[in-house]
Amino acid sequence: MLSVAGSDPSGGAGVQADLKTFEALGVEGCAIPVALTVQNSRGVARVEAVSPQLVAEQLDAVLSDAQVRAVKIGMLASAEIVRAVSDALLTYAPPFTVLDPVIRSTSGAVLLADDGVAALQELLSLVTLVTPNAAEAGVLTGLRAPASVAEARVAAKRLRELGARNVLVTGGHIDAAGQVVDVLAGEEGSADFSIPRVVPVLVARTHGTGCRLSSAIAAHVARGSSLAQACAAAQQFVGGWLRGR
């Protein structure tokens, strides 16, 4: 397993959260941090990107050596880093890749400029699955952020039209009568996954949910689950984490 994402010194998100998730689900993980951040559970204060050349060299070092069964991609910080990741995917073609398209933090900090978003849109066709939340789905599609499950299905369909093979629009920011409904649209059809909305035992636990969800999907696929099974299991995993189990 490989995580390609930003580094969170608080351990709540980014490569730290990914590695914790991999370990919790029984898979070995390695990580390439593409940016250093100043952040905690209350927000992101500063981001300093790693040089794209160094990211490219790290990707080559890991993917040419380790038998990576799945790759999780998170915050990429710049258009140049997005392109470095795209080049590595084209060169090494890992069996499964999930993209958590981090554009803004939960607290509202901009983590990817407009040229990076354009590059991210080009990356869609190179990954197996993309997992935007409502706001990210709105940015990537050019539509308004979905506010209902029905609108999430529309956004997922639009992302597939833009080149994504499989799309999971996550429901954490969508009103669904006390439920969190994640909407999957993909090569093998569509499905909704629902779980009762959880009030976390710690407010800080709302930080990094998207990282953990996409990492858990990658881990379950690496262990042999189908994509639909992995999405359902990952949703349950994040719900348990929010409840503090």
C-alpha positions as a Markdown table, in Angstrom:
| # | Residue | x | y | z |
|---|---|---|---|---|
| 1 | Met | 0.0 | 0.0 | 0.0 |
| 2 | Leu | 1.2 | 3.5 | -0.8 |
| 3 | Ser | -0.1 | 6.8 | 0.4 |
| 4 | Val | 0.7 | 9.9 | -1.6 |
| 5 | Ala | -0.5 | 13.0 | 0.3 |
| 6 | Gly | 0.4 | 15.9 | 2.5 |
| 7 | Ser | 1.9 | 15.5 | 6.0 |
| 8 | Asp | -0.2 | 16.5 | 9.0 |
| 9 | Pro | 1.9 | 17.1 | 12.1 |
| 10 | Ser | -1.2 | 16.6 | 14.3 |
| 11 | Gly | -1.6 | 13.1 | 12.9 |
| 12 | Gly | -5.3 | 13.6 | 12.1 |
| 13 | Ala | -5.2 | 13.6 | 8.3 |
| 14 | Gly | -2.8 | 13.1 | 5.4 |
| 15 | Val | -0.2 | 10.4 | 5.2 |
| 16 | Gln | -0.3 | 9.9 | 9.0 |
| 17 | Ala | -4.0 | 9.1 | 8.9 |
| 18 | Asp | -3.5 | 6.9 | 5.9 |
| 19 | Leu | -0.8 | 4.8 | 7.6 |
| 20 | Lys | -2.9 | 4.5 | 10.7 |
| 21 | Thr | -5.8 | 3.2 | 8.6 |
| 22 | Phe | -3.6 | 0.8 | 6.7 |
| 23 | Glu | -2.3 | -0.7 | 10.0 |
| 24 | Ala | -5.8 | -0.9 | 11.5 |
| 25 | Leu | -6.9 | -2.9 | 8.5 |
| 26 | Gly | -4.0 | -5.2 | 8.5 |
| 27 | Val | -2.0 | -4.1 | 5.4 |
| 28 | Glu | 1.5 | -2.8 | 5.2 |
| 29 | Gly | 1.9 | 0.9 | 4.2 |
| 30 | Cys | 4.5 | 3.2 | 2.8 |
| 31 | Ala | 4.1 | 6.9 | 2.2 |
| 32 | Ile | 5.3 | 9.8 | 0.1 |
| 33 | Pro | 4.6 | 13.2 | 1.7 |
| 34 | Val | 4.2 | 15.8 | -1.1 |
| 35 | Ala | 3.8 | 18.8 | 1.3 |
| 36 | Leu | 4.5 | 19.8 | 4.8 |
| 37 | Thr | 1.6 | 21.6 | 6.6 |
| 38 | Val | 1.1 | 23.6 | 9.7 |
| 39 | Gln | -2.2 | 22.3 | 10.9 |
| 40 | Asn | -4.2 | 20.7 | 13.7 |
| 41 | Ser | -7.8 | 19.8 | 14.3 |
| 42 | Arg | -8.9 | 23.4 | 14.0 |
| 43 | Gly | -7.5 | 24.2 | 10.6 |
| 44 | Val | -4.6 | 24.6 | 8.2 |
| 45 | Ala | -2.3 | 27.6 | 8.7 |
| 46 | Arg | 0.4 | 27.0 | 6.1 |
| 47 | Val | 1.4 | 24.6 | 3.3 |
| 48 | Glu | 4.8 | 24.1 | 1.9 |
| 49 | Ala | 5.0 | 21.8 | -1.1 |
| 50 | Val | 7.8 | 19.4 | -1.8 |
| 51 | Ser | 9.6 | 19.9 | -5.1 |
| 52 | Pro | 7.8 | 18.1 | -8.0 |
| 53 | Gln | 11.2 | 16.5 | -8.9 |
| 54 | Leu | 11.6 | 15.1 | -5.4 |
| 55 | Val | 8.1 | 13.7 | -5.5 |
| 56 | Ala | 8.8 | 12.1 | -8.9 |
| 57 | Glu | 12.0 | 10.5 | -7.6 |
| 58 | Gln | 10.2 | 9.2 | -4.5 |
| 59 | Leu | 7.5 | 7.7 | -6.6 |
| 60 | Asp | 10.0 | 6.0 | -8.9 |
| 61 | Ala | 12.0 | 4.7 | -5.9 |
| 62 | Val | 8.9 | 3.1 | -4.3 |
| 63 | Leu | 7.0 | 1.9 | -7.3 |
| 64 | Ser | 10.0 | 0.4 | -9.0 |
| 65 | Asp | 10.8 | -1.6 | -5.9 |
| 66 | Ala | 7.8 | -2.5 | -3.8 |
| 67 | Gln | 4.9 | -4.6 | -4.9 |
| 68 | Val | 2.3 | -1.9 | -4.4 |
| 69 | Arg | -1.2 | -3.4 | -4.6 |
| 70 | Ala | -3.1 | -0.2 | -4.1 |
| 71 | Val | -2.3 | 3.6 | -4.1 |
| 72 | Lys | -4.2 | 6.2 | -2.2 |
| 73 | Ile | -3.7 | 9.8 | -3.4 |
| 74 | Gly | -4.7 | 12.7 | -1.3 |
| 75 | Met | -3.7 | 16.4 | -1.2 |
| 76 | Leu | -1.2 | 17.1 | -4.1 |
| 77 | Ala | -0.6 | 20.8 | -3.4 |
| 78 | Ser | 0.3 | 22.0 | -6.9 |
| 79 | Ala | -0.3 | 21.3 | -10.6 |
| 80 | Glu | 3.3 | 20.2 | -11.0 |
| 81 | Ile | 2.9 | 17.6 | -8.4 |
| 82 | Val | -0.3 | 16.4 | -9.9 |
| 83 | Arg | 1.5 | 15.9 | -13.2 |
| 84 | Ala | 4.4 | 14.0 | -11.5 |
| 85 | Val | 1.8 | 11.6 | -10.0 |
| 86 | Ser | 0.1 | 11.3 | -13.3 |
| 87 | Asp | 3.4 | 10.4 | -15.0 |
| 88 | Ala | 4.1 | 7.7 | -12.3 |
| 89 | Leu | 0.7 | 6.2 | -12.8 |
| 90 | Leu | 1.2 | 6.0 | -16.5 |
| 91 | Thr | 4.6 | 4.4 | -16.1 |
| 92 | Tyr | 3.9 | 1.9 | -13.4 |
| 93 | Ala | 0.1 | 1.2 | -13.7 |
| 94 | Pro | -0.6 | 0.1 | -10.1 |
| 95 | Pro | -3.5 | -2.4 | -9.9 |
| 96 | Phe | -5.8 | 0.0 | -7.9 |
| 97 | Thr | -5.6 | 3.7 | -7.3 |
| 98 | Val | -8.1 | 5.9 | -5.3 |
| 99 | Leu | -8.0 | 9.7 | -5.5 |
| 100 | Asp | -9.3 | 11.7 | -2.6 |
| 101 | Pro | -9.3 | 15.1 | -4.5 |
| 102 | Val | -8.4 | 17.4 | -1.7 |
| 103 | Ile | -9.0 | 21.0 | -2.8 |
| 104 | Arg | -9.9 | 22.8 | 0.4 |
| 105 | Ser | -9.5 | 21.8 | 4.0 |
| 106 | Thr | -12.5 | 21.2 | 6.3 |
| 107 | Ser | -11.8 | 24.7 | 7.8 |
| 108 | Gly | -11.8 | 26.3 | 4.4 |
| 109 | Ala | -8.1 | 26.7 | 3.6 |
| 110 | Val | -7.3 | 26.5 | -0.1 |
| 111 | Leu | -5.0 | 23.5 | -0.7 |
| 112 | Leu | -4.9 | 23.4 | -4.5 |
| 113 | Ala | -4.9 | 26.4 | -6.9 |
| 114 | Asp | -7.0 | 26.6 | -10.0 |
| 115 | Asp | -4.3 | 25.2 | -12.3 |
| 116 | Gly | -4.0 | 22.3 | -9.9 |
| 117 | Val | -7.7 | 21.7 | -10.1 |
| 118 | Ala | -7.4 | 21.6 | -13.9 |
| 119 | Ala | -4.6 | 19.1 | -13.7 |
| 120 | Leu | -6.6 | 17.1 | -11.2 |
| 121 | Gln | -9.4 | 16.8 | -13.7 |
| 122 | Glu | -7.0 | 15.3 | -16.2 |
| 123 | Leu | -5.9 | 12.8 | -13.5 |
| 124 | Leu | -9.5 | 11.5 | -13.2 |
| 125 | Ser | -9.1 | 9.1 | -16.1 |
| 126 | Leu | -5.9 | 7.6 | -14.7 |
| 127 | Val | -7.3 | 6.4 | -11.3 |
| 128 | Thr | -9.6 | 3.6 | -10.5 |
| 129 | Leu | -11.8 | 5.5 | -8.1 |
| 130 | Val | -12.3 | 9.2 | -7.1 |
| 131 | Thr | -13.9 | 10.0 | -3.8 |
| 132 | Pro | -15.0 | 13.7 | -3.7 |
| 133 | Asn | -17.1 | 15.2 | -0.9 |
| 134 | Ala | -19.9 | 17.5 | -1.9 |
| 135 | Ala | -17.8 | 20.6 | -2.2 |
| 136 | Glu | -15.1 | 18.8 | -4.2 |
| 137 | Ala | -17.7 | 17.3 | -6.6 |
| 138 | Gly | -19.0 | 20.8 | -7.2 |
| 139 | Val | -15.5 | 22.2 | -8.1 |
| 140 | Leu | -14.6 | 19.2 | -10.3 |
| 141 | Thr | -17.8 | 19.2 | -12.2 |
| 142 | Gly | -18.5 | 22.9 | -12.4 |
| 143 | Leu | -21.9 | 22.3 | -11.0 |
| 144 | Arg | -23.2 | 23.5 | -7.6 |
| 145 | Ala | -22.1 | 21.3 | -4.7 |
| 146 | Pro | -24.7 | 18.6 | -4.3 |
| 147 | Ala | -27.1 | 19.2 | -1.4 |
| 148 | Ser | -29.1 | 15.9 | -1.7 |
| 149 | Val | -28.5 | 12.3 | -2.5 |
| 150 | Ala | -30.2 | 12.9 | -5.9 |
| 151 | Glu | -27.9 | 15.7 | -6.7 |
| 152 | Ala | -24.9 | 13.5 | -5.6 |
| 153 | Arg | -26.0 | 11.0 | -8.2 |
| 154 | Val | -26.0 | 13.7 | -10.8 |
| 155 | Ala | -22.5 | 14.8 | -9.8 |
| 156 | Ala | -21.2 | 11.3 | -9.9 |
| 157 | Lys | -22.6 | 10.8 | -13.4 |
| 158 | Arg | -21.1 | 14.0 | -14.6 |
| 159 | Leu | -17.7 | 13.0 | -13.2 |
| 160 | Arg | -17.9 | 9.8 | -15.1 |
| 161 | Glu | -18.7 | 11.8 | -18.3 |
| 162 | Leu | -15.5 | 13.8 | -17.5 |
| 163 | Gly | -13.4 | 10.6 | -17.6 |
| 164 | Ala | -13.6 | 9.0 | -14.1 |
| 165 | Arg | -14.0 | 5.3 | -14.2 |
| 166 | Asn | -15.6 | 5.0 | -10.8 |
| 167 | Val | -16.9 | 7.8 | -8.5 |
| 168 | Leu | -17.9 | 7.7 | -4.9 |
| 169 | Val | -19.5 | 11.0 | -3.9 |
| 170 | Thr | -19.3 | 11.0 | -0.1 |
| 171 | Gly | -22.3 | 12.1 | 2.0 |
| 172 | Gly | -20.8 | 13.7 | 5.0 |
| 173 | His | -21.9 | 17.2 | 4.0 |
| 174 | Ile | -25.2 | 16.2 | 2.4 |
| 175 | Asp | -28.5 | 16.2 | 4.3 |
| 176 | Ala | -30.1 | 12.8 | 4.2 |
| 177 | Ala | -32.5 | 12.6 | 7.2 |
| 178 | Gly | -30.0 | 11.5 | 9.8 |
| 179 | Gln | -28.1 | 9.3 | 7.5 |
| 180 | Val | -24.7 | 9.6 | 5.7 |
| 181 | Val | -25.3 | 8.3 | 2.2 |
| 182 | Asp | -22.2 | 7.7 | -0.1 |
| 183 | Val | -23.2 | 7.4 | -3.8 |
| 184 | Leu | -21.2 | 5.1 | -6.1 |
| 185 | Ala | -21.4 | 5.2 | -9.8 |
| 186 | Gly | -19.0 | 3.1 | -11.9 |
| 187 | Glu | -18.2 | 0.5 | -14.4 |
| 188 | Glu | -20.2 | -2.2 | -12.6 |
| 189 | Gly | -23.2 | -0.1 | -11.9 |
| 190 | Ser | -24.4 | 2.2 | -9.2 |
| 191 | Ala | -25.1 | 1.8 | -5.5 |
| 192 | Asp | -25.8 | 3.8 | -2.4 |
| 193 | Phe | -24.2 | 3.0 | 1.0 |
| 194 | Ser | -25.9 | 4.4 | 4.1 |
| 195 | Ile | -25.0 | 4.6 | 7.7 |
| 196 | Pro | -26.6 | 6.6 | 10.6 |
| 197 | Arg | -24.9 | 9.9 | 11.0 |
| 198 | Val | -22.5 | 9.8 | 13.9 |
| 199 | Val | -21.9 | 12.6 | 16.4 |
| 200 | Pro | -18.2 | 12.1 | 17.1 |
| 201 | Val | -17.1 | 11.5 | 20.7 |
| 202 | Leu | -14.4 | 14.1 | 20.0 |
| 203 | Val | -14.9 | 17.1 | 17.7 |
| 204 | Ala | -11.3 | 16.6 | 16.5 |
| 205 | Arg | -12.4 | 13.3 | 15.0 |
| 206 | Thr | -14.2 | 15.2 | 12.1 |
| 207 | His | -10.7 | 16.0 | 10.9 |
| 208 | Gly | -9.4 | 13.5 | 8.4 |
| 209 | Thr | -12.5 | 11.5 | 7.7 |
| 210 | Gly | -12.0 | 11.7 | 3.9 |
| 211 | Cys | -8.4 | 10.5 | 4.2 |
| 212 | Arg | -9.5 | 7.5 | 6.3 |
| 213 | Leu | -12.4 | 6.6 | 4.0 |
| 214 | Ser | -10.3 | 6.5 | 0.8 |
| 215 | Ser | -7.4 | 4.7 | 2.6 |
| 216 | Ala | -9.8 | 2.1 | 4.0 |
| 217 | Ile | -11.3 | 1.5 | 0.5 |
| 218 | Ala | -7.8 | 1.0 | -0.9 |
| 219 | Ala | -6.9 | -1.4 | 2.0 |
| 220 | His | -10.0 | -3.5 | 1.5 |
| 221 | Val | -9.5 | -3.7 | -2.3 |
| 222 | Ala | -5.9 | -4.8 | -1.6 |
| 223 | Arg | -7.2 | -7.5 | 0.6 |
| 224 | Gly | -9.4 | -8.9 | -2.1 |
| 225 | Ser | -12.8 | -7.1 | -1.7 |
| 226 | Ser | -14.8 | -5.9 | -4.7 |
| 227 | Leu | -15.0 | -2.1 | -5.1 |
| 228 | Ala | -18.6 | -2.1 | -3.8 |
| 229 | Gln | -17.7 | -4.3 | -0.8 |
| 230 | Ala | -14.7 | -2.0 | -0.1 |
| 231 | Cys | -16.8 | 1.2 | -0.2 |
| 232 | Ala | -19.4 | -0.3 | 2.2 |
| 233 | Ala | -16.7 | -1.6 | 4.6 |
| 234 | Ala | -14.8 | 1.6 | 4.6 |
| 235 | Gln | -17.9 | 3.6 | 5.4 |
| 236 | Gln | -18.5 | 1.3 | 8.4 |
| 237 | Phe | -14.8 | 1.7 | 9.4 |
| 238 | Val | -15.0 | 5.5 | 9.5 |
| 239 | Gly | -18.3 | 5.4 | 11.4 |
| 240 | Gly | -16.7 | 3.2 | 14.0 |
| 241 | Trp | -13.7 | 5.6 | 14.2 |
| 242 | Leu | -16.0 | 8.6 | 14.7 |
| 243 | Arg | -17.8 | 6.7 | 17.5 |
| 244 | Gly | -14.4 | 6.1 | 19.1 |
| 245 | Arg | -14.4 | 2.3 | 18.8 |
